[in-house]
Amino acid sequence: MQISVAGNIGSGKTTLTSLLAKNYDWEAHYEDTEDNPYLNDFYEDMQRWSFNLQIYFLQNRFNKIMHFRENGKDVIMDRTIYEDAYIFAPNLHSMNLMSKRDFDNYIELFDLTNSLVKAPDLLIYLRSSVPNLVNNIQKRGREYETSIRLDYLNRLNERYEAWISQYSEGKLLIIDVDSNHFNDNPEHLKDVLNKIDQEITNLS
């Protein structure tokens, strides 16, 4: 079984992934931020490094998904292969931070890889307002995120909502993290677990 957690920057994906992995004894896989060779450069100069970063994420996520298929374990994944293609790359292109040539090349590569992978059995989307995202980003204090602009987060949020409204690849659970504070409220976490239990009852 493969579960994926999706959401904007600062929505709580890594936190929820850790909590669910511990509760269900799932194998957790996190977005590569510490060892990512492009992330710092990207936030310093998005136009120069946007294509490189998206290609890195694409191959990294694709390799993980193929590995999951081979080992047969129950896994939970922080972020999906879809988010780069439907949210981040199109957003960079629309902001003139990725050329049409690079964007078209990226989408062709995504279409190829996506044709070879299976959608997650359950997608958990963390819905958040921009003020809540900003608050969480400031709390965790990652240096490379200090330059993220509000309009960038707003654009991403709009694309996330558009994507989720049309998502039909598999089961979907939406959690409003403005009102559900699963990280520091046991009752809120219990509510999330109950909803997940209902969704995965028929999965094995």
C-alpha positions in Angstrom: 0.0 0.0 0.0 1.3 3.5 -0.9 0.0 6.6 0.8 1.1 10.1 -0.3 0.8 13.4 1.5 0.5 16.5 -0.7 0.4 20.2 0.2 2.0 23.6 -0.2 5.3 24.6 1.3 4.8 24.7 5.1 1.5 22.9 5.2 2.9 20.1 7.5 3.6 17.2 5.1 6.7 16.0 6.8 5.2 16.2 10.3 2.1 14.3 9.3 4.2 11.7 7.3 6.2 11.1 10.5 3.2 10.8 12.7 1.4 8.4 10.4 4.5 6.2 9.8 4.8 5.8 13.5 1.1 5.1 14.1 0.7 2.6 11.3 4.2 1.2 11.1 4.6 2.4 7.5 7.9 3.0 5.9 8.4 6.8 5.5 10.0 8.5 2.6 10.6 12.3 2.8 11.2 15.0 0.2 15.0 15.4 -0.4 15.8 18.8 1.0 19.0 18.2 2.9 20.9 16.5 0.1 19.2 18.3 -2.8 22.0 19.8 -4.9 19.8 22.5 -6.5 17.5 23.8 -3.8 19.6 26.6 -2.3 20.6 27.8 -5.8 17.0 27.7 -6.9 15.8 30.0 -4.1 18.7 32.4 -4.9 18.0 32.4 -8.7 14.8 30.7 -9.7 15.0 31.5 -13.4 18.5 29.9 -13.7 17.8 26.8 -11.7 14.1 26.0 -12.1 14.5 23.4 -14.8 17.4 21.7 -13.1 15.4 21.5 -9.8 12.3 20.1 -11.4 14.3 17.4 -13.3 16.0 16.4 -10.1 12.7 16.1 -8.2 11.2 14.1 -11.1 13.9 11.5 -11.2 14.1 11.3 -7.4 10.4 10.7 -6.9 10.2 8.3 -9.9 13.1 6.2 -8.5 11.4 6.0 -5.1 8.0 4.9 -6.5 9.7 2.2 -8.6 11.6 1.1 -5.4 8.3 0.9 -3.5 6.8 -1.4 -6.2 9.8 -3.8 -5.9 10.0 -4.1 -2.1 6.2 -4.5 -1.6 6.2 -2.7 1.8 3.5 -0.3 3.1 4.9 3.2 2.5 4.0 6.8 3.1 5.6 9.5 0.9 6.1 13.1 1.6 4.8 14.8 -1.6 3.8 13.2 -4.9 5.2 13.0 -8.4 2.1 15.0 -9.6 2.8 18.2 -7.7 5.8 19.2 -9.7 4.1 18.7 -13.0 0.7 20.2 -12.1 1.7 22.9 -9.7 5.4 23.9 -9.4 6.6 23.6 -13.0 3.5 25.3 -14.6 3.7 28.0 -11.9 7.4 28.7 -12.7 6.6 28.8 -16.4 3.7 31.2 -15.9 6.0 33.5 -13.9 8.5 33.5 -16.7 10.9 31.6 -14.4 11.1 28.6 -16.7 11.3 28.9 -20.5 8.7 27.3 -22.8 11.4 25.1 -24.2 12.4 23.8 -20.8 8.7 23.5 -19.6 7.7 21.5 -22.7 10.7 19.2 -22.3 9.9 18.7 -18.6 6.3 17.8 -19.3 7.3 15.3 -21.9 9.6 13.6 -19.4 6.8 13.7 -16.8 4.3 12.1 -19.1 6.8 9.3 -19.8 7.5 8.6 -16.2 3.9 8.9 -15.1 2.9 6.3 -17.6 5.1 3.8 -15.8 4.0 4.4 -12.2 0.9 3.6 -10.2 -1.1 6.3 -8.4 -1.0 6.3 -4.6 -3.7 4.2 -2.9 -4.6 7.2 -0.8 -3.7 10.8 -1.3 -3.9 13.1 1.7 -4.1 16.8 0.8 -3.2 19.3 3.5 -5.2 22.5 2.8 -3.8 25.7 4.3 -4.2 29.4 4.1 -1.2 31.5 3.1 -0.9 33.1 6.6 -0.7 29.7 8.2 1.9 28.6 5.6 4.0 31.7 6.4 3.8 31.1 10.1 4.9 27.5 9.7 7.8 28.4 7.4 9.0 31.0 9.9 8.8 28.5 12.8 11.0 25.9 11.1 13.6 28.5 10.1 15.1 27.0 7.0 17.5 29.5 5.6 16.8 28.8 1.9 13.0 29.5 2.5 13.5 33.0 3.9 13.3 34.5 0.4 9.9 32.9 -0.5 7.5 35.6 -1.5 3.8 35.8 -0.6 2.7 36.0 -4.2 4.6 32.8 -4.9 2.8 30.9 -2.1 -0.6 32.4 -3.3 0.0 31.2 -6.8 0.9 27.7 -5.6 -2.2 27.6 -3.4 -4.4 28.4 -6.3 -2.8 25.7 -8.4 -3.1 23.1 -5.6 -6.8 23.8 -5.2 -7.4 23.5 -9.0 -5.5 20.2 -9.1 -7.3 18.7 -6.1 -10.7 19.8 -7.4 -10.1 17.6 -10.5 -8.1 14.7 -8.8 -9.5 11.3 -9.8 -6.5 9.0 -9.7 -7.6 7.3 -6.5 -8.9 7.9 -2.9 -8.5 11.4 -1.6 -8.7 12.8 1.9 -8.6 16.6 2.5 -7.4 17.9 5.9 -7.8 21.6 6.7 -4.7 22.4 8.7 -5.9 25.9 9.6 -8.3 24.2 12.0 -6.8 20.8 12.5 -3.5 21.1 14.5 -2.5 17.4 14.5 1.0 18.2 15.5 0.2 19.5 19.0 -3.4 18.4 19.6 -3.9 14.7 20.3 -7.7 15.0 19.6 -7.0 16.5 16.2 -4.6 13.8 15.4 -7.1 11.2 16.5 -9.6 12.7 14.1 -7.2 12.4 11.2 -6.4 8.8 12.1 -10.1 7.9 12.2 -10.6 9.4 8.8 -7.6 7.5 7.4 -8.9 4.3 8.9 -12.1 4.7 7.1 -10.3 5.3 3.8 -7.9 2.4 4.0 -10.3 -0.2 5.4 -10.6 -1.8 2.0 -7.0 -1.4 1.0 -4.4 -4.0 1.6 
